[in-house]
Amino acid sequence: MAMLLVKARELGDESVADMAQRTGISRSTLHRLATGTKQPSLGTLWTLRDAYSVRLDALVYDDPQTLGRSRLAGPRRVPATDRHRLRHRDGHAAG
């Protein structure tokens, strides 16, 4: 997302409100994406790609924060609510 913020500023979007107006994505969602508290959906990624003329893979892989976090953090923990859903999908326990 860091690269996206740079591109947005190059196009004159100085604030999250400017980005929201350009993309149609809510300010709260954009803020959570920028702070890393929310992962973007594929639809959100496509919208950002189109609005800022960036490669989709650049939004996903070229972010130094994402690359550093994935190499250093080890396995990600799945929240308890998601673990329950994964365990009971189709009536079978995930193994």
DAZINOR-V403926 format. One record per pair of residues at least 12 apart in sequence whose C-alpha atoms are under 8 Angstrom apart, sorted by the first residue. I is the first residue (numbers start at 1). J is the second residue. Records with the same first field share a line. If there is no record, write none. Layout:
I=J / J
This chain:
1=33 / 34 / 59 / 60 / 63
2=34 / 63 / 64 / 65
3=58 / 59 / 62 / 63
4=52 / 54 / 59
7=52
8=52
11=52
16=30 / 31
22=51
23=47 / 48 / 51
25=44
45=59
